[in-house]
Every structure is written in C-alpha cells, then in structure tokens.
Amino acid sequence: MTTPIESPETISDFAVIDEVVRGNREMFEVLVRRHNQRLFRVGMACLGRRELVEDAMQNAYLKAFLHLPRFRRSAAFATWLTRIMVNECRMLLRKQHTVREDEWLEEDHTAIPDEQVTPAGQNLSLNEMKTLLEHAINELPGNYRTVYVMREIEQLNTAETAECLGLSVENVKVTLHRAREQLKTQLLKSAAMPELFAFKAPLCNPFTARVMARVLEISRR
C-alpha cells in the first residue's frame, strides 16, 4: 500500500527531495514555490535588477535539481540552495564586471557590539517607508546589502548567513553593523520587513511555470 504524500504546506524539504529523487519530478515545484521569496530577495540584494535576478534564480533551481541526489543533509536545503543562488549572482556580476574582485573577501574587522535601534516616528505612511527603505538598501555596497537582506529581511541567523556567503561569523556581524550604520536607523524598525522585495503571485506563478518546464524537459532527456 502506497503511503500518501503530505500536503505541500506541511511536507518537509527532505521529504520533497526524497519524492523527487524517486522519480516524482513534479514535486520539485513545491521547493520552487517555497523558496522563491528568499532567492528573489537575495538576488535583488546582489544584483538589483529583476530580470537578472530571475535568470540567476532559474539557474540556481536547475543546478539544485540536477545535483539533488548528491545533496548532503548535514545542512538545511534552504541554506544549500541559497549558497547556489549567491554563486549564480556572483557569476553574473563577474560577467558584467560590476563588482570588485575583493568585494566578497574577508575584511580585517574589529568586533563591534550590536546596538539597540529606537522606534521611528509615525509621520510616513507604510508604503512610503517601504519605498524609502528599499531605496536605502539598494544604495548599500553589495556585500553590506546582501548581508543585511539575509539577516534582517530573510531572518537567517548569523551562522546561516556566513555559510551561505562563505564568510566568517565575525565578518557577517561586523558587515551587518556597518550596513545598519549606513541606513536611516530611525526608519528600520517601522518598515514592513516581510513586504520588502516581495515576490508575489504575478511574478511567482509564471516564473515557477518556466522553471518547472525546464526541469521536466531535463528529466525527459
């Protein structure tokens, strides 16, 4: 008797991977929809242009699909996938010559303690604050922007961020501090963090369909 598959909302990433590896390729769509938002935010932090971000996302998903049987479960699938996405973004940046070679290298940081951020006033509307914050984030240097998005918006912890970016924990801590210093700290705690760089249905659905078409095409080869 076949064991019923859990609903897409409750099934774990590992269980989905098992299904895909066993031959149920359509289940890969669960992973795509589940992780689209994170990859989009990371991509926007690295690349800043939606069309480039979607290219990087598609490449990341296809590479993840092809290497799924070799995925080691010592880390979360989300962390592994995010690392693939970061590498895709870096390759695109190198092709466009828009990033310094040393931008992603470790810096000699002196530890800086976290600071408390005070709440902002209520003079701006939520949409205005969101727009201002997105603009301020886009103005950050590439490494600051990516660390900030992963830690503050995607809510990865320091160790996860370090693993995804190939940086030390100390580097992530200090880079985050410096990113915060360059933003309007009075605005940060008032902005709607979950709504920033949203990858909503009008973008998510057609993108997911394109990725799955490529996945199924590869599977038939």
Buried (B, 14 or more C-beta within 10 A) or exposed (E): EEEEEEEEEEBEBEBBBBBBBEEEBEBBBBBBBBBBBBBBBBBBBBBBEBEBBBBBBBBBBBBBBEEBEEBEEEEBBBBBBBBBBBBBBBEBBEEEEEBEEEEBEEBEBEEBEEEEEEEBEEEBEEEEBBBBBBEBBEEBBBBBBBBBBBBBBBEBEBEBBBBBBBBBEBBBBBBBBBBBEBBBBEBBEBBEBEBBBBBEEEBBEEBBEBBBEBBEEEEEE
